[in-house]
Amino acid sequence: MNNRALFFKHVAQTSPAPLALEIVKAKGCKMWDKEGMEYIDLIAGISVANVGHSNKKVIKAIRKQSEQYLHLLVYGEFIESPEVKYAHLLASNLPEQLNSVYFTNSGAEAVEGAMKLAKRYTNRTEIIAFHQSYHGSTQGALSIMGDEYWRNAYRPLLPDVRHEEYGTQAAIDVISAKTACVVLEAVQAERGVYAPTVAWMQALRRKCDEVGALLIFDEIQTGFGRTGSLWAFERYGMVPDVLMLGKALGGGMPMGAFIARREVMNVITENPVLGHITTFGGHPLCCAAGAAAFEYLLEKELVAQVASKAALFKELLKHPKIKAIRNEGLLMAVEFESFDVNKPIIDAAISKGVVTDWFLFAPHCMRIAPPLIISEKEIKKACAVILECCDLVG
């Protein structure tokens, strides 16, 4: 049997129609399949490959660490230099109050840990989340996901979770002394890229402070420069109590983290001891790769290039079928009339060597979130293909 047949026979399927591209090599913003066809990657593994595929600095760090040691012991027991280095690097590039890092295996696990932390710190149970939000697929993360279509098949889920409308005064008004935490995306990505106003975010911060609730920001997609600032929360002139990271955090390796001030994080160390535990979280190989990717991002000043690259996409992507383009930096939603228009254009683009996708809660929108290293030439070529496909698809 060939790999395609074995893929469908033995690899658990998450949808009835996976893309099923057999990629054998990826470098920079390009991927190649087994027939040698070249693809421009406009989704970066869903905002994972911010510094590009097979980044030389990342690969070098992985090789070096692999020759020293891999897994040693369950998280938090040994002093492992890659983990210490990366925690320090993150803390050094965050506000002073975000100084204690808990590494996990994924963004969804970071969400689980952050929710537990809020309950334990506040001794409260109510969690407020938002409609059309995405936080992961584990049962706790699914409980706060903002779409009943995705939740319904797995009920019962966590109790005492309220879903409110993002960006509304009503959502602020319901926060009370019963609220353990408010969990929200800095930008609602899967809704099709929607950001709230600065005034609303600051009002939300004030209300959480008034009632003693923790404000938890999900920057799993938006962190590490994706929106044009290192952290999306910077634009709001406030700091969350807990920051959740993932995707680009590992430089292509599986990794997540939740970050808080030491006083908050300390509550999981006793009563009970091992209040949150993971075997492979903070894996030395992942930490080495992630730190190298973060250093590269900073050294090459990639964040400063995001705005101009996003502007070029918006300048070029003009077509009667494109109804709107919403973006926060290089997190972009190209809106079509319907999924029935969008999906054939996506499929045609892939067939012509440009990989893009759609959004979970906005299937009528095309996702564009390329590696931040994408060049002007690659942007122009990708946009030309998308426009060609808009013409081809009836």
N, C-alpha and C positions, 0 to 999 in steps of 0.2 A: 504494500500500500504506500502511496505517496503521502507527503505531509498534510495535504489538504484533506484527504480522506481520513487520516488519523486524527486530525484536528476535530472534525465533526463527530468522529467515533468516540474519542476519549477525553476531549477537553470540554468541561461543563460549559454549556451555552447560556449566555445571559440575554440573548434576543433571538428571534426567529431568523434574522437576516444580518449576521455580523459582516463587517467589511471584507474579512477573509483575504486581505492582502498578505502575501508571504514575503515579508521584508527580510533581506539578508544582510543589509548594511545601512547604517545611518551616520551622517556626519554633518555638522553645522545645521543648516536648515533643509538638508536634503535626505531622502531615503531612496533605496534601490530595492526592487523586488528580484525574485530569482531569475526572471527573464532579462534583467538588466535595465528595466524601465526606471527612469528617474522621476521622483516626486518632490515637489516643494511642500514642506510641512507647514501648514497654517494653523495647526492646533497644538503643537508642541507637547503631544501626549497629554492633552488637557492641562495646559499651563505648567507642565513639569520641566521641560527642557528649556528653561529661560536662557541659559548660556549655550544652547545648542547641543546637538547630539555628539557623543564621543569627544567632548571637549578635552583637549590635551592635558590641561592642568588637572582636571578631574581624574582622567585615566591614570596619570602619573601618581596621584595621591592614592588611588585604589591599589595600584601595583605595589607601592611602597608599604602600605598598611597590611596588605595580604601576606607579605613576607615576614611581618612581625608577629601578629596574632589576629585571630578572628574572634569567635565567641569565647568568653572566659567564664562568666558567671552571671546569674540573674541581675537585672538592672539595679544600679545604685550601691553595690557592695564593694566592688573594686574601683580604685582610681585608674581610669583608663584615659590616656592622654588625648586621643582623638575627641572623646566626649567632652572632656574638660576644655579643650581648646575651642570647640565649636560653641559650647555654652557661653564661654567668655566672649567670643566673637559676636554672638548674637546680642548679649547683654550690652556690649560696648556700642552697638548700633541701634539701641532702643532707649526710650526714656528711663531714667534712673529707677523708677518704681517697678519696671518690668525686669527684674534681676534674677529670678529663679526659674530655671528651665527644666521641664520634665519631657524627655524625649520618648516618643512612641514609635510604633511601626507604620502608622498611617494617619491621615487627617481624621478619619472617622474615630480612631482610637484616641486622638487628642480631644475630640468632642466629648467622648465618653468620660475621659479623665476630668475635663473641665466641669462637666455637669456634677460629677461626684464631689469635686472640690468645692463648688458653690454650696451644695447641700450641707456638706460637712462644716464649712466655715460659718455659714449663717444659721445653721440648725433650722432651716426652713425647707419646704418641699416644692413650692410653686415655681414653675419655670415659664417664662413668657418668651415665645418665639413668634415668627412671622409667616404669614401666607406667602407662598411662592418662594420660599427659602429652601436651600439645599445644604445639608450638613453631613451627609453620609448615609450608609445603608445598614449599619448595625442597629439593633433594636432600640437602644437609647437615642442614637442619632436620628433614626427613622421617626421616633416619637415627636421630635421637634421639627421634622421636615414639614414644609408648608404646602402640602398637596395631598388631598385625600385619596386620589387615584393610586399613589404609590404606597400610602400607609394602610389602606383598608384591608388588604389581603393578609396582613400580619397582626391584626388586633387579637387580643388586647395588648396595648403598648403601655408605656409609662403613664401613671395617673398624674393629675395635677399639672398638666401642661395646657397653656392657653395660647392660641394663635390669634394674632392681631394683624391689622393692616399696616404695612411698612410705611413709615413717613407720615403717620397721622397723629393728631393730638389725642384721639381716643386711645391709641396704644400707650401713650405716656400716662394718661389718666388712670389706667387700670393697675399700674405698678403700685404696690402697697407694702405695708409692713409684713405681709405674708410671702412676699416674693423673694425667692432665693437668688434668682439671676434673670437677666434679660440676655438672650442669645441672638445675635444677628450678624448678617454678612455686612462688611463695610460697603460693599456694592452687591446688589442682588444679581448674581451672574446668570444662573439658570433661568431667571425670569426674562432674560434678554437684555441684560446690562442696564440696570436702573440704580441710581444713587440718590440718597436723600439730600435735603438741604443741610448746610452747616448749622443753621439755627435749630433744626429739629434734632440733630445729633447732640448739640450742646444742651438742649432742653432735656433730652433723654439722660445725659450724663448727670445733670443737676437732680433729676427726680430719683435716680438710683442712689445718689449720695444722700438725699433727704431721708429715704426709707431704709437705707442700709443694704440694698440689693447689689450684687456684683454685676457689672456690665462686661459681657463676654463678647469679644469680636472674633468672628470667623474670617481670617485672611488666608485661608487655605489656597484659594485661587488668586487672590489679589496681592499677596505678599511678594517681596523681592522684586519690586520695580514694575510689576505688570501694569499698574495704572498710571505710571509716570512719576510716582514718588516711591521712596523705598518701601514705606508702609502706607496703605490707603488711609489709615486713621489720621495721618499727619494733616490731611487737608481740612479736618474738622476742628482743629484747635483743641483737642481733648485727647485723653489717654484712657484706654479701657483698663479694667481691673485684671482681666485675663485675655491673653492673645493666643489664638489657635493658628498653627501653621501646618503646612503639609506640601504636597506636590513639589514645587521648586526647592523646598528645603533640603532635599537629599541629592540634588545635582543629577538626578536620574535614578538614584537608589531609593528604595522604599523607606519613607520616614515621615513622622509627624512630630508635633510638639505642642504643649500648652505652657504658657509663660505667665507668671504672676509675681507679685512682690513676696519676699521671703516670709513675711508674717502670715500671709494667706497660705502659701504652699506648705508651711510647717504643720498644718493641721492633719496632713495625711501620714505623718510619721509615727503617730501613737494613738491609742484609744479608738480603733485598733492599730497596732503596729502593722506595717505593710498595707496602709490604707489604700494604696493603689500600686499595683505591681505588674511588671512585664518581663518576660524572659529575654526577648530580643530587642526591646526598645533601647535606643542609644547604641546600636551595634557599631563597633569600631570602624568597620568598612564604610557604613553609611555616613557616619560622622566625618570621616576623612574626606569622602566625596563631597558631602554637603558643604563643609568648610572651604574646600578648594573652589567649589562653584561660587560661593558667596564672595570669596576673595577676588575671583575673576570678575564678577559683576561690579564690584567696587573699583578695582584697578582699571578696568576698561571704561568706567563711567557710563555704563549701558543705560542707566536710568535716565540720564540727561538726554539720551537720544530718542526716547520713547515718543515724546510729543510730535517731533517732526516726522517720524515714521508713520505714526497714526494719521497725521494730517495728509500724508501722501496717499495712503489708502483711501481716505475720504475724498480727496481730490479726483482720484482716478475712477472710483467705483460709482459712476453715474450712468443710470440706465432706466428706461421707463418702468421696468419690472421691480426696480429697487424703490421701495416706498419710503424708507428712512434708514439712517445709520446712526446707532447709538454707540458711544464708546466712552470708556474711562481708560485713557492711554491705549495700550495694545490689547485690551479686552474689548472686542467689538462685536456688535450684533447687526447684521445686514438683514433688514426686514423685507420680506416678500408678502404677497397677498395671503398665501396659505402654505401649509406643509406640502400640499400637492404641487405647488409651484417650486418651492424651495428644494425639496428632496431630489427631483430629477436634475436640477442644476448642480447640486452637490455631487450626484452620481456621475454626471457628465464631466465635471471638473476633475474628479478622481481618475476617470478614464483617460483624461488628457494630462495627468501628471500634477494635479494640485489637490492636496488632501485638506478637506475642511469637513464640517459637521454641523449639527443643529443643537438647540438647547432643550433641556428636559421640559421646562415649563413654557417654552416659546418655540415650538417646532417649526413655526413659519419663519424663523430667523436663522441665518447662516452664522456659525461661529467662526470668528477670525481672532486667533490668539497665538501668533507665531513665536518662535524663539526671539528674544529681544535683540539677538545679533543679526537678524534678517537685514539684507542689504537693499539699497534702493533698486538695484537691478532685479533682484528677486521679487520685490514688491511689484514692480512694473510688469514683470512676466506673469506673476500670479493673477494680478488684476486683469490683464489682457485675456487670460484663459477664462476667468469667471465671466467677463463680459461676453466673450464668444459663446459660452455655454448659455447665457441668458438669451442670446439670439437664437441658438439652436433648439432650445426646448420650447415646445409650443404652449 
